[in-house]
Amino acid sequence: MVDQSTLNELVRIVGKENVLTSRVSLNTYMYDASLVYGQPEVVVYVQDAQQIAAILKLAGSKKIPVTPRGGGTCLSGGAVPQRGGIVIVMTRMNRILEIDPENRVAVVEPGVTNMELQKAVAPYGLVYMPDPASQKVSTMGGNLGENSGGMRGIKYGLTRDHIIGMELVLSSGEIVQIGGKLEPIAQELNLNALLIGSEGNLGIATKIICKLTPAPRANRTMLAIYKTLEDAGTSVSAIIAHGIIPCTLELMDNKIINAVEDWLHIGLPVDAGAILLIEVDGWDAGLDRQAQQIMQICRENGATDVKLAQNARERDNLWTARRMAIGAIGRLAPNYDMEDATVPRTKLPEILKEVNRLSQEYNVPIGMLAHAGDGNLHPLVLFDERNKEEMERVEKVRAALFRKALDLGGTLSGEHGIGLAKLEFVRWAFNPEELQFLRRERLAFDPSEILNAGKTVPDTDTAA
Amino acid sequence: MVDQSTLNELVRIVGKENVLTSRVSLNTYMYDASLVYGQPEVVVYVQDAQQIAAILKLAGSKKIPVTPRGGGTCLSGGAVPQRGGIVIVMTRMNRILEIDPENRVAVVEPGVTNMELQKAVAPYGLVYMPDPASQKVSTMGGNLGENSGGMRGIKYGLTRDHIIGMELVLSSGEIVQIGGKLEPIAQELNLNALLIGSEGNLGIATKIICKLTPAPRANRTMLAIYKTLEDAGTSVSAIIAHGIIPCTLELMDNKIINAVEDWLHIGLPVDAGAILLIEVDGWDAGLDRQAQQIMQICRENGATDVKLAQNARERDNLWTARRMAIGAIGRLAPNYDMEDATVPRTKLPEILKEVNRLSQEYNVPIGMLAHAGDGNLHPLVLFDERNKEEMERVEKVRAALFRKALDLGGTLSGEHGIGLAKLEFVRWAFNPEELQFLRRERLAFDPSEILNAGKTVPDTDTAA
């Protein structure tokens, strides 16, 4: 409970103007991009690590839940203060502290957006590789907490492959340095990697050290068109099996194609059952051959047509189509839920078939997007949140989808996290000993369990 | 203390023939490839996870230290039972359990050597990327514990980039699954990454899931010859700054060149101050241009000659020279100590100069090898262990070297671990709060601190 003395302390720490308690302010911080809600008792804007340390000491002494929040784009409830307490808004800690092109490293505050970092390093011919679709809005702190991915994950990995150190405020209020500017270099316990994707349960990062990569010299972008979703899925497996690693391998089904085309009119094949967007990058000389091989594999696996983008405009059109897909789908229904169940790449045809079946069985429309090269599905389940009966069917579809992904050897999350939205499914993925182990691990960092309380690892009766 | 009842229990768990207590057996397990020693009280051969679980329960109840041991090639004392207790020998758990070429994953037991894994996956056109120089002998369990690197680290990363899951026996005797066959995929707390490089302090891996990579299609190998070590160091920084990422970028100084040439007679330039061995790999088409650019950069930075290997025999000769360097140096002195202090790549010329200076100041011969592309030095300090006075100078050189590496923004270990050999230097790298934090983290896994006790994190008086 946040009582008056707590509020007074918060005002002392960050100043009156940075402590919000009005009804409208609290309502503003109830949600993120998921379907879960929860009202905070107070919202606090912070400027630096010392303020956060003071807040965590205060909260720890009174066992008040603390929810750090960046851009609020989390798809699994990571920024939702379901147990009330304090929301710490990180967006004013938004300075790029250092760009070191020689060592290919940038140091940023957590409120810097992914796109701001990209823009800052571009003049040096460098790239920060993870590029979540939310990159214009989502912050580096949030990217760290959720281990964000993006369209280049298949070749370049996720956030955990590109953040190599951080300054971290522990739940005790201690401030520690984890990792550093060197990479690839071992150093003590790899706490850095543990923290990436820990969904705010282990500490609050106040500086983030990012690895930068030389921008690829050239690329080739292809569009492969299919009659069926399964054929597209089979092509993905075949490309991977052939030992070619594209930087991007994205799948869109007929529903998504039409939603985008209706909106943008860029000439997508509206009769196709599915399309693949495929890009290879690297040194120019090898790319034509790789592109030819990929197009050949697509044709051999049922593509009715395969096109190579002939210029920058054609390429931009294809990526615009992909980036706008989620916005376009918003035109089809009042609400959508985008899931990131992930399966081994070889199981892609099977899970695509199952999603189709679920859509029909429960009479719930589902558009299919996927980071197909990673086996990372992004099915967009469409519905109207106000329709209770429909919501029950949607929940059944979600549960069946994740159940199937696990049965196929997959996981509950490719990049969006567990948060609140998938908390109960976690019990399917781990046995009781493993859940206790995860919980003990968390308690080692946060003994009072105030940090993003109640998320990621479900409660266990017998937890140590 | 291992008393008779403990011995009886061990015999019950693994059978009489797998419990060794003779003087000669205990002496055999006193050492690894570092300069530290310690005699175990008993040596146990294990066959499976259940036996290990039973041993850890027993050891935990009596607070007996347990040291897991693979090939015994650790360079920092990781396999040395300094506090006595039980050595668990893992080498009989040496089955390759699964090779899954479609998902590019292999599952192995920890006693499989790195080379055995390489040979098993080669027929599928796949490679397990980390290739420590010890690969013929060192086991995958040891590679995991120490986060082993190798000559391809600059492009392909270390062990932590290539092990994606494991079965782990906790200190409590519980057996848990961490990570899985999917990659790149987030899943819960990234305990997998935490465990890689944790030097046996957090648990004992009994199955290891390895990521495999398509073998590069082609390569180009170059030899650049320099008058001085500093010129070679400057070239390394320049190549990296140019945005080219070779798969290998190795440095050898005059002392190493001559030791190798005296032994192998393969035509190395014995008058050179230093050489760089450089390889690029990937799709054939782009490689000639990359090689030309690299050779140009080397010439611009002081190389007196640069040669491109013209055929497989010339390439093999160059790699033989590098792989045999450590063996060759063994001909120069009764003992050597190979360190892996690591600095930012831009600081390479500076640290190379300092090592030269230390060698002269303390009158200790040092041959310089380096995974130069990673900034990862492998100075070989030469001495005779029986000479007490010389040993004191060697210890001073070691301390000064690591102090300088840290001052330059470097780390204590690129890939060999902390173990016992660098334990006291750790206090220079972390402040007391950070040391306590590392210790708490360790205690979360191993509350009785029996696992590889006394290593990696120095004792702190105030540890929680």
Contacts between the chains, C-beta under 8 A, distances in Angstrom:
chain1	res1	chain2	res2	distance
A	101	B	241	7.6
A	102	B	237	7.2
A	102	B	240	7.9
A	102	B	241	5.9
A	102	B	344	7.9
A	102	B	345	7.7
A	102	B	346	4.6
A	103	B	344	5.0
A	103	B	345	6.7
A	103	B	346	6.0
A	104	B	240	7.9
A	125	B	243	6.3
A	146	B	186	7.8
A	147	B	186	4.2
A	147	B	190	7.5
A	149	B	184	7.5
A	149	B	186	7.8
A	153	B	184	5.7
A	154	B	184	7.8
A	157	B	184	4.9
A	158	B	184	5.1
A	158	B	186	6.4
A	160	B	184	8.0
A	160	B	186	7.3
A	160	B	190	6.2
A	160	B	193	6.9
A	161	B	161	7.4
A	161	B	184	7.1
A	170	B	437	6.8
A	174	B	433	4.9
A	174	B	437	6.9
A	175	B	433	7.7
A	176	B	433	6.0
A	176	B	434	4.8
A	176	B	437	5.3
A	177	B	434	6.6
A	180	B	409	7.3
A	180	B	411	6.9
A	181	B	344	6.5
A	181	B	409	6.3
A	182	B	342	6.4
A	182	B	343	7.8
A	182	B	344	5.9
A	182	B	375	6.9
A	182	B	409	7.3
A	182	B	410	6.6
A	182	B	411	6.0
A	184	B	149	7.5
A	184	B	153	5.7
A	184	B	154	7.9
A	184	B	157	5.0
A	184	B	158	5.1
A	184	B	160	8.0
A	184	B	161	7.1
A	184	B	374	6.5
A	185	B	342	5.2
A	185	B	374	7.1
A	185	B	375	7.7
A	185	B	376	7.2
A	185	B	411	5.3
A	185	B	413	7.8
A	185	B	414	5.6
A	186	B	146	7.7
A	186	B	147	4.2
A	186	B	149	7.7
A	186	B	158	6.4
A	186	B	160	7.4
A	186	B	197	4.9
A	186	B	411	7.6
A	186	B	413	5.4
A	186	B	414	6.6
A	186	B	415	5.8
A	186	B	417	7.3
A	187	B	411	4.7
A	187	B	412	7.3
A	187	B	413	6.7
A	187	B	429	7.8
A	188	B	197	8.0
A	188	B	418	6.9
A	188	B	426	7.5
A	188	B	429	7.8
A	188	B	430	7.6
A	188	B	438	6.1
A	188	B	456	7.2
A	188	B	457	7.4
A	189	B	194	6.2
A	189	B	197	7.4
A	189	B	198	5.7
A	189	B	201	7.9
A	189	B	202	8.0
A	189	B	438	5.8
A	189	B	441	5.9
A	189	B	442	7.3
A	189	B	456	7.9
A	189	B	457	7.9
A	190	B	147	7.5
A	190	B	160	6.2
A	190	B	193	5.1
A	190	B	194	5.3
A	190	B	196	6.3
A	190	B	197	5.4
A	190	B	198	7.4
A	191	B	194	6.7
A	191	B	438	7.7
A	191	B	441	6.6
A	193	B	160	6.9
A	193	B	190	5.1
A	193	B	193	3.0
A	193	B	194	6.3
A	194	B	189	6.2
A	194	B	190	5.4
A	194	B	191	6.7
A	194	B	193	6.3
A	194	B	194	4.3
A	196	B	190	6.4
A	197	B	186	4.8
A	197	B	188	8.0
A	197	B	189	7.5
A	197	B	190	5.4
A	198	B	189	5.7
A	198	B	190	7.5
A	201	B	189	7.9
A	202	B	189	8.0
A	214	B	243	3.6
A	214	B	245	7.3
A	237	B	102	7.2
A	240	B	102	7.9
A	240	B	104	7.9
A	241	B	101	7.7
A	241	B	102	6.0
A	243	B	125	6.3
A	243	B	214	3.6
A	245	B	214	7.3
A	282	B	282	7.1
A	282	B	283	7.5
A	282	B	286	6.8
A	283	B	282	7.5
A	283	B	283	8.0
A	283	B	285	7.9
A	283	B	286	3.4
A	283	B	289	6.9
A	283	B	290	6.6
A	284	B	286	7.1
A	285	B	283	7.9
A	285	B	285	4.1
A	285	B	286	4.0
A	285	B	288	8.0
A	285	B	289	6.1
A	286	B	282	6.8
A	286	B	283	3.4
A	286	B	284	7.1
A	286	B	285	3.9
A	286	B	286	4.3
A	288	B	285	7.9
A	289	B	283	6.9
A	289	B	285	6.0
A	290	B	283	6.6
A	342	B	182	6.4
A	342	B	185	5.2
A	343	B	182	7.8
A	344	B	102	7.9
A	344	B	103	5.0
A	344	B	181	6.5
A	344	B	182	5.9
A	345	B	102	7.6
A	345	B	103	6.7
A	346	B	102	4.6
A	346	B	103	6.0
A	374	B	184	6.5
A	374	B	185	7.1
A	375	B	182	6.9
A	375	B	185	7.7
A	376	B	185	7.3
A	409	B	180	7.3
A	409	B	181	6.3
A	409	B	182	7.3
A	410	B	182	6.7
A	411	B	180	6.9
A	411	B	182	6.0
A	411	B	185	5.3
A	411	B	186	7.6
A	411	B	187	4.7
A	412	B	187	7.3
A	413	B	185	7.8
A	413	B	186	5.5
A	413	B	187	6.7
A	414	B	185	5.6
A	414	B	186	6.6
A	415	B	186	5.9
A	417	B	186	7.3
A	418	B	188	7.0
A	426	B	188	7.5
A	429	B	187	7.8
A	429	B	188	7.8
A	430	B	177	8.0
A	430	B	188	7.6
A	433	B	174	4.9
A	433	B	175	7.7
A	433	B	176	6.1
A	434	B	176	4.8
A	434	B	177	6.6
A	437	B	170	6.8
A	437	B	174	7.0
A	437	B	176	5.3
A	438	B	188	6.1
A	438	B	189	5.8
A	438	B	191	7.7
A	440	B	444	5.7
A	441	B	189	5.8
A	441	B	191	6.6
A	441	B	444	5.8
A	441	B	445	7.8
A	442	B	189	7.3
A	443	B	444	7.3
A	444	B	440	5.7
A	444	B	441	5.8
A	444	B	443	7.4
A	444	B	444	3.3
A	445	B	441	7.8
A	456	B	188	7.2
A	456	B	189	7.9
A	457	B	188	7.4
A	457	B	189	7.9
